[in-house]
Amino acid sequence: MTLPGAAASGASYMESDALPLRGIKVLELSHMIMGPVTGLVLADLGAEVIKVEPTDGDRTRRLKGSGIGYFPVFNRNKQSLAIDLKTPEGQAVVRRLALQADMLLENFRDDSLTQYGLDYASLAEENPKLIYVSLKGFLSGPYKQRTALDEVVQMMGGLAFINGGENTPQRVAPSVNDILGGTFGVVGALAALHDRHTSGRGKHIRCGLFENNLLLMAQFVAQFQLSGEALKPFGADRKPPWGVYDIFDTTDGRVFVAVVGDAQWKKFARDFMPPGWAEDPRLFTAIQREAARPWVVPAVAEVLKSWSSAALCEALEAAGLSYGPVRKPHELLDDKHLVEGGALIRTSLPGGEEISVASLPIEFDGLKAGKRDDPPHIGAHTHSILKGLGMDDAQIAALLASGVIAGAPAS
């Protein structure tokens, strides 16, 4: 199946009735990135996700600068219910939906939903099958009540340190903790869903940004314990574990080249280096090549600088070696693999713009989970959702007139 909005006519996506989470109902009370990522993955996999947002819309709809892409990227395949949670009427509506849901996602401060009767303990009394996913800054421990952002935990968790230079910590530009943390929210939710098949009960899942950052740093924490050497920032003193594992200048750009195994080294040396390199006994093993980096890397750089990027990549491809041209993010829009493979999905935004966004990096029997619906207008599904709860037009009109909800009836 090729869904509307596919970037290439050959891209194949799963039929809606074949999506693995079809029939699962999810209520998403979240904002920014971490919570919406969890909702996005569940929605892409077929769950019915109702995004609860304020009557003036999720604030990420209005972000500019580096935040301008948040809402378009993380909110497709969702329904929008625009409602004022601070009103008793709004709380009652959302509670009714929660009591019918399989999962609820939230990233509010701990206990802030208790005042609305939307905390796990209150809902689980009446809906014991509910899987309640809380996406937080920190898990159990002294920091549990702190609020956090991706950049906060990058700074306190060592990621900004290793990404910068000496005395100049630098955050990793993508919101890696939010995105991976939200994905772990999905992992927890699906594990609880599987357990529910036998236990008959849901669970309260908590995922933490800081603990997610620890997992990203785990190899470096282990490196320190095993070597006794404190890690230096990659920008200041990067020490790759292989002889050739570097970015090299070409005549018209830069290419990253990775030569890791002994067989790969012989292939690289014979195809790219002067005669004799493949037989040099000083370079037979990975340990020898790593120790020889001070003279091997400059020699390789001298050879590769006469190549064009395209020719070098083609030759490395033919040799079966790992490589990657250094590119800017927007250049991915023209990547033939992403375009022809359907990893870029054309998406229409509420403001009328059209952009390409990333599909989930998953295939099921060769098929991707694609786009069923574009990111919704504010309250686009409010009327139909309330109708589904049994409300009539007069009741809905009264809520609209009082400002409890937003969103026009479907035409």
C-alpha positions as CSV (number, residue, x, y, z in Angstrom):
1,M,0.0,0.0,0.0
2,T,1.2,3.5,-0.8
3,L,-0.5,6.1,1.5
4,P,-1.3,9.7,0.4
5,G,1.7,11.9,1.2
6,A,4.3,9.2,0.6
7,A,7.6,10.7,-0.6
8,A,8.0,8.2,-3.4
9,S,5.6,6.2,-5.4
10,G,7.4,3.0,-4.6
11,A,7.2,3.4,-0.8
12,S,5.1,0.7,0.8
13,Y,3.1,1.2,4.1
14,M,0.9,-1.1,6.2
15,E,-2.8,-1.1,5.7
16,S,-4.6,0.5,8.7
17,D,-6.3,-2.8,9.6
18,A,-2.9,-4.5,9.7
19,L,-1.2,-2.1,12.1
20,P,-0.2,-4.0,15.2
21,L,-1.8,-1.7,17.8
22,R,-5.2,-1.3,16.1
23,G,-8.0,-1.2,18.6
24,I,-5.8,0.2,21.4
25,K,-7.1,3.5,22.8
26,V,-4.7,6.0,24.2
27,L,-5.3,9.3,26.0
28,E,-2.3,11.7,25.7
29,L,-2.0,14.5,28.2
30,S,1.4,15.7,27.3
31,H,3.3,18.5,25.6
32,M,6.7,19.4,24.2
33,I,8.6,16.3,23.0
34,M,8.9,13.3,25.4
35,G,5.2,12.7,25.8
36,P,4.3,13.4,22.2
37,V,7.0,11.0,21.0
38,T,5.4,8.2,23.0
39,G,2.0,9.1,21.5
40,L,3.5,9.4,18.0
41,V,5.0,5.9,18.1
42,L,1.8,4.3,19.5
43,A,-0.3,6.2,16.9
44,D,1.9,5.3,14.0
45,L,1.6,1.6,15.1
46,G,-2.2,1.9,14.9
47,A,-3.4,3.0,18.3
48,E,-6.2,5.5,18.5
49,V,-4.5,8.4,20.2
50,I,-6.5,11.4,21.5
51,K,-4.3,14.3,22.2
52,V,-5.7,16.5,25.0
53,E,-4.6,20.1,24.6
54,P,-5.6,23.5,26.0
55,T,-8.4,25.4,24.1
56,D,-5.7,27.6,22.6
57,G,-3.7,24.6,21.6
58,D,-0.5,22.8,22.6
59,R,2.2,25.5,23.1
60,T,4.5,23.8,20.7
61,R,2.2,24.9,17.9
62,R,3.4,28.4,18.4
63,L,7.2,27.8,18.9
64,K,9.6,29.3,16.5
65,G,13.4,28.9,16.0
66,S,14.6,25.4,16.7
67,G,11.2,24.5,18.2
68,I,9.3,25.2,15.0
69,G,9.3,21.5,14.0
70,Y,8.2,20.0,17.3
71,F,4.4,19.9,16.6
72,P,4.6,18.9,12.9
73,V,7.0,16.1,13.6
74,F,5.5,14.5,16.7
75,N,1.8,14.8,16.3
76,R,0.6,13.0,13.2
77,N,-2.0,10.3,13.3
78,K,-3.6,11.8,16.5
79,Q,-7.0,13.3,17.3
80,S,-7.1,16.7,19.0
81,L,-9.4,17.3,21.9
82,A,-9.2,21.0,22.9
83,I,-10.5,21.3,26.5
84,D,-9.9,23.4,29.6
85,L,-8.7,20.9,32.2
86,K,-9.0,23.6,34.9
87,T,-12.8,23.4,34.8
88,P,-14.9,20.7,36.5
89,E,-16.7,20.1,33.2
90,G,-13.4,19.6,31.3
91,Q,-12.1,17.3,34.1
92,A,-15.2,15.2,33.9
93,V,-14.9,14.7,30.1
94,V,-11.3,13.7,30.3
95,R,-11.9,11.4,33.2
96,R,-14.7,9.6,31.2
97,L,-12.2,9.1,28.4
98,A,-9.6,7.8,30.7
99,L,-11.9,5.3,32.1
100,Q,-12.4,3.9,28.6
101,A,-8.8,4.0,27.6
102,D,-6.2,1.3,27.5
103,M,-3.4,3.7,28.1
104,L,-2.9,7.2,29.4
105,L,0.3,9.3,28.8
106,E,1.2,12.3,30.9
107,N,4.2,14.4,31.6
108,F,2.9,16.8,34.2
109,R,4.6,17.4,37.5
110,D,4.1,14.6,40.0
111,D,0.7,14.7,41.7
112,S,-0.5,17.7,39.7
113,L,-3.2,15.5,38.1
114,T,-4.4,14.3,41.5
115,Q,-6.5,17.5,41.9
116,Y,-8.4,16.6,38.8
117,G,-9.0,12.9,39.7
118,L,-6.7,11.9,36.8
119,D,-3.9,10.3,38.8
120,Y,-3.1,6.6,38.4
121,A,-4.5,5.6,41.8
122,S,-7.9,7.3,41.2
123,L,-8.3,6.0,37.7
124,A,-7.1,2.5,38.4
125,E,-9.9,2.0,41.0
126,E,-12.5,2.2,38.2
127,N,-10.3,1.1,35.2
128,P,-7.9,-1.5,36.6
129,K,-6.7,-2.4,33.1
130,L,-5.4,1.1,32.5
131,I,-1.7,1.4,31.6
132,Y,-0.6,4.7,32.9
133,V,2.7,6.1,31.5
134,S,4.3,9.0,33.3
135,L,7.2,10.7,31.5
136,K,9.3,12.6,34.0
137,G,12.6,14.3,34.4
138,F,13.8,11.8,37.1
139,L,12.8,8.5,38.4
140,S,12.9,7.4,42.1
141,G,15.6,9.1,44.2
142,P,16.4,12.4,45.8
143,Y,15.7,14.3,42.5
144,K,12.3,12.8,41.9
145,Q,10.4,16.0,42.4
146,R,12.6,18.1,40.2
147,T,11.6,19.3,36.8
148,A,13.9,18.8,33.9
149,L,14.5,19.5,30.2
150,D,16.6,17.6,27.8
151,E,19.4,20.2,28.0
152,V,19.3,20.1,31.8
153,V,20.1,16.4,31.9
154,Q,22.6,16.7,29.1
155,M,24.5,19.1,31.3
156,M,24.3,17.2,34.6
157,G,24.6,13.8,32.9
158,G,27.9,14.3,31.1
159,L,26.6,14.3,27.6
160,A,27.2,18.1,27.0
161,F,30.7,17.6,28.5
162,I,31.9,14.9,26.1
163,N,30.2,16.7,23.1
164,G,32.0,20.0,23.7
165,G,35.6,21.1,24.0
166,E,37.7,21.7,27.0
167,N,35.7,23.9,29.4
168,T,33.0,24.5,26.8
169,P,30.2,21.9,27.3
170,Q,27.9,21.8,24.3
171,R,24.5,20.1,24.2
172,V,23.8,17.6,21.5
173,A,21.5,19.5,19.1
174,P,18.7,16.9,18.7
175,S,16.6,16.3,21.8
176,V,18.0,12.9,22.2
177,N,16.9,12.3,25.8
178,D,13.3,13.4,25.0
179,I,13.1,11.2,21.9
180,L,14.7,8.1,23.3
181,G,13.0,8.6,26.7
182,G,9.6,8.8,24.9
183,T,10.5,5.7,23.0
184,F,11.2,3.9,26.3
185,G,7.7,5.0,27.4
186,V,6.5,2.9,24.5
187,V,8.6,0.0,25.5
188,G,7.2,0.2,29.0
189,A,3.6,0.5,27.8
190,L,3.9,-2.4,25.4
191,A,5.5,-4.6,28.1
192,A,2.6,-3.7,30.4
193,L,0.2,-4.4,27.6
194,H,1.7,-7.9,27.2
195,D,1.5,-8.5,31.0
196,R,-2.1,-7.4,31.0
197,H,-3.0,-10.4,28.8
198,T,-2.3,-12.7,31.7
199,S,-2.7,-10.5,34.8
200,G,-5.8,-8.7,33.6
201,R,-4.4,-5.5,35.2
202,G,-2.5,-2.5,33.9
203,K,0.5,-0.9,35.5
204,H,2.0,2.5,36.3
205,I,5.0,3.1,34.1
206,R,7.5,5.8,34.8
207,C,10.3,6.9,32.4
208,G,13.0,9.5,33.3
209,L,15.1,11.8,31.2
210,F,18.1,11.7,33.6
211,E,18.1,7.9,33.7
212,N,17.8,7.8,30.0
213,N,20.9,10.0,29.8
214,L,22.7,7.6,32.1
215,L,22.1,4.8,29.5
216,L,23.5,7.0,26.8
217,M,26.6,7.6,29.0
218,A,26.9,4.1,30.2
219,Q,29.8,3.0,27.9
220,F,31.9,6.0,29.1
221,V,31.1,5.5,32.7
222,A,32.3,1.9,32.2
223,Q,35.3,3.1,30.3
224,F,36.4,5.2,33.3
225,Q,36.0,2.3,35.7
226,L,37.9,-0.1,33.5
227,S,40.7,2.2,32.4
228,G,41.0,4.6,35.4
229,E,41.2,7.5,33.0
230,A,38.7,10.3,33.1
231,L,37.2,10.9,29.6
232,K,38.1,14.1,27.8
233,P,35.7,15.9,25.6
234,F,35.5,14.4,22.1
235,G,36.2,17.9,20.6
236,A,39.4,18.2,22.6
237,D,40.9,14.8,22.6
238,R,39.0,12.2,20.7
239,K,40.5,8.7,20.8
240,P,38.8,6.3,18.4
241,P,39.5,2.6,19.1
242,W,40.5,1.9,15.5
243,G,43.4,3.1,13.3
244,V,41.2,4.6,10.6
245,Y,37.9,6.0,12.0
246,D,37.9,9.6,11.0
247,I,36.6,12.5,8.8
248,F,38.8,13.1,5.8
249,D,38.8,16.1,3.5
250,T,38.1,15.5,-0.2
251,T,38.4,17.9,-3.2
252,D,34.8,19.1,-2.7
253,G,33.7,18.1,0.8
254,R,34.3,15.7,3.7
255,V,33.7,12.0,4.2
256,F,33.8,9.8,7.3
257,V,35.7,6.6,6.8
258,A,35.6,3.6,9.2
259,V,38.0,0.7,8.8
260,V,37.6,-1.5,11.8
261,G,38.4,-5.2,11.1
262,D,41.7,-6.8,9.9
263,A,40.1,-8.0,6.7
264,Q,38.7,-4.5,6.1
265,W,42.1,-3.0,6.7
266,K,43.8,-5.2,4.1
267,K,41.0,-4.3,1.6
268,F,41.3,-0.6,2.3
269,A,45.1,-0.6,2.1
270,R,45.2,-2.5,-1.2
271,D,42.5,-0.4,-2.8
272,F,43.4,3.1,-1.6
273,M,46.9,3.2,-0.2
274,P,50.3,3.0,-1.9
275,P,51.9,-0.5,-2.5
276,G,53.2,-2.2,0.6
277,W,50.7,-0.8,3.1
278,A,48.6,-4.0,3.2
279,E,51.7,-6.0,4.0
280,D,53.2,-3.7,6.6
281,P,53.6,-5.9,9.8
282,R,53.2,-2.9,12.0
283,L,49.5,-2.7,11.0
284,F,48.3,-6.3,11.0
285,T,46.1,-6.0,14.1
286,A,43.5,-3.4,15.3
287,I,45.6,-2.8,18.4
288,Q,48.7,-2.0,16.3
289,R,46.7,0.3,14.0
290,E,45.2,2.2,16.9
291,A,48.7,2.7,18.4
292,A,49.9,3.9,14.9
293,R,47.2,6.5,14.5
294,P,49.7,9.5,14.8
295,W,51.3,8.5,11.5
296,V,48.6,6.4,9.8
297,V,45.8,9.0,9.9
298,P,47.9,11.8,8.3
299,A,49.1,9.4,5.6
300,V,45.5,8.3,4.8
301,A,44.4,11.9,4.8
302,E,47.1,12.8,2.2
303,V,45.9,10.0,-0.1
304,L,42.2,10.7,0.2
305,K,42.3,14.5,-0.3
306,S,42.8,14.0,-4.0
307,W,39.5,12.2,-4.3
308,S,36.1,13.8,-4.9
309,S,33.5,12.9,-2.3
310,A,31.3,11.1,-4.8
311,A,34.1,9.1,-6.3
312,L,35.5,8.2,-2.8
313,C,32.0,7.1,-1.6
314,E,31.5,5.0,-4.7
315,A,34.9,3.3,-4.3
316,L,34.3,2.6,-0.6
317,E,30.9,1.2,-1.4
318,A,32.4,-1.1,-4.0
319,A,35.0,-2.2,-1.4
320,G,32.3,-3.0,1.1
321,L,33.7,-0.5,3.6
322,S,31.8,1.8,6.0
323,Y,31.6,5.4,5.1
324,G,29.4,8.5,5.3
325,P,29.6,11.8,3.5
326,V,29.4,14.7,6.0
327,R,26.1,16.5,5.3
328,K,23.7,19.1,6.7
329,P,20.3,18.1,8.1
330,H,18.3,19.7,5.2
331,E,20.4,17.6,2.7
332,L,18.6,14.5,3.9
333,L,15.5,15.7,2.0
334,D,17.4,14.7,-1.2
335,D,18.9,11.4,0.0
336,K,17.8,8.8,-2.5
337,H,17.7,6.0,0.1
338,L,15.3,8.0,2.3
339,V,13.2,9.2,-0.6
340,E,12.9,6.0,-2.4
341,G,12.5,3.9,0.7
342,G,9.6,6.0,2.0
343,A,11.3,7.2,5.2
344,L,10.2,10.8,4.4
345,I,6.5,11.4,4.5
346,R,4.8,14.4,3.0
347,T,2.8,16.1,5.6
348,S,0.3,19.0,5.5
349,L,0.3,21.3,8.5
350,P,-2.7,23.1,10.1
351,G,-1.3,26.4,8.6
352,G,-1.4,25.1,5.1
353,E,2.4,24.4,4.7
354,E,3.6,21.1,3.4
355,I,6.8,19.5,4.6
356,S,8.5,16.1,4.7
357,V,8.9,14.4,8.1
358,A,10.5,11.2,9.3
359,S,8.6,7.9,9.4
360,L,9.3,5.5,12.2
361,P,12.5,3.6,11.6
362,I,10.8,0.2,11.7
363,E,9.5,-2.2,9.0
364,F,7.1,-5.1,9.4
365,D,7.6,-7.7,6.7
366,G,9.1,-4.9,4.6
367,L,6.3,-2.4,5.2
368,K,6.6,0.8,7.2
369,A,3.9,2.3,9.5
370,G,2.9,5.4,7.6
371,K,0.8,8.4,7.9
372,R,-3.0,8.1,8.2
373,D,-3.7,11.6,9.3
374,D,-1.8,14.9,9.3
375,P,-1.2,16.8,12.5
376,P,-4.6,18.1,13.5
377,H,-6.0,21.6,13.8
378,I,-6.7,22.7,17.4
379,G,-9.8,20.8,18.6
380,A,-10.3,19.2,15.2
381,H,-11.9,16.1,16.8
382,T,-13.5,17.7,19.9
383,H,-17.0,17.4,18.5
384,S,-16.7,13.8,17.3
385,I,-15.0,12.7,20.5
386,L,-17.8,14.2,22.7
387,K,-20.4,12.7,20.4
388,G,-18.7,9.4,21.0
389,L,-19.2,9.9,24.8
390,G,-22.9,10.2,24.1
391,M,-23.2,14.0,24.3
392,D,-25.8,15.7,22.0
393,D,-25.3,18.8,20.0
394,A,-26.9,21.0,22.6
395,Q,-24.6,19.8,25.4
396,I,-21.6,20.3,23.1
397,A,-22.7,23.8,22.1
398,A,-23.1,24.7,25.8
399,L,-19.5,23.6,26.5
400,L,-18.3,25.5,23.5
401,A,-20.1,28.7,24.5
402,S,-18.7,28.5,28.0
403,G,-15.2,28.1,26.8
404,V,-14.7,24.7,28.2
405,I,-13.9,23.2,24.8
406,A,-12.7,24.5,21.4
407,G,-13.2,23.1,17.9
408,A,-15.9,23.4,15.3
409,P,-18.2,20.4,14.4
410,A,-17.0,18.4,11.4
411,S,-18.4,19.8,8.2
